[in-house]
Amino acid sequence: MWETIILSLRLNKGLDIKEFNNKYKVDFIQKYCKALNKLKNNRLVELSDNCLKLTPLGSDLSNTVFIEFL
């Protein structure tokens, strides 16, 4: 599961949350609520239209982002 998150975030299109939820039968937002809030507050990710993407700062600090999902 975390491999999909990390590999998707490395792409410009980001992680399709709806697709992720269907594939793994989980609620991504609920499962990673604390991590998402922390990362959004630190301007490392942005969430829009059911898609999670790294910000430019998040791209620079991508390993910090990925650790939150392990």
VOGU-3710 file (C-alpha; in Angstrom, 3 decimals, decimal comma):
1> mwetiilslr> 0,000/0,000/0,000  2,719/2,505/0,957  4,591/1,636/-2,228  1,646/2,830/-4,309  1,525/6,089/-2,349  5,231/6,780/-2,746  5,392/5,817/-6,415  2,288/7,883/-7,221  3,547/10,947/-5,385  6,758/10,816/-7,402
11> lnkgldikef> 4,656/11,388/-10,537  3,420/14,843/-11,535  -0,176/13,619/-11,607  0,023/12,522/-7,961  -2,080/9,950/-6,136  -5,664/9,400/-7,275  -7,396/8,884/-3,931  -10,583/7,388/-5,358  -8,558/4,827/-7,312  -6,466/4,060/-4,217
21> nnkykvdfiq> -9,589/3,567/-2,070  -11,102/1,188/-4,610  -7,913/-0,812/-5,023  -7,152/-1,255/-1,315  -10,702/-1,079/0,100  -9,753/1,635/2,604  -10,581/5,295/3,154  -7,248/7,002/2,429  -8,260/10,317/4,026  -9,399/8,614/7,223
31> kyckalnklk> -6,449/6,223/7,414  -3,829/8,944/6,939  -5,693/11,884/8,513  -2,927/12,870/10,953  -0,167/12,572/8,346  -2,178/14,561/5,796  -2,908/17,366/8,240  0,748/17,585/9,240  1,951/17,566/5,631  -0,651/20,113/4,491
41> nnrlvelsdn> 0,162/22,423/7,413  3,842/22,253/6,467  2,929/22,988/2,802  4,454/19,715/1,613  1,333/18,322/-0,100  -1,842/19,660/-1,627  -5,157/17,860/-1,839  -7,651/18,767/-4,546  -10,176/16,975/-6,715  -9,488/13,602/-5,055
51> clkltplgsd> -5,815/13,923/-5,906  -2,845/14,228/-3,560  0,250/15,918/-4,979  3,572/17,098/-3,675  4,071/20,854/-3,594  7,363/22,251/-4,916  8,616/22,270/-1,309  7,296/18,727/-0,859  9,232/17,633/-3,930  12,409/19,022/-2,404
61> lsntvfiefl> 11,656/17,254/0,877  9,986/14,162/-0,592  11,660/11,679/1,747  10,169/13,577/4,696  6,745/13,216/3,082  7,172/9,528/2,300  8,143/8,672/5,892  4,727/9,862/7,049  3,068/7,071/5,062  5,234/4,202/6,288
//
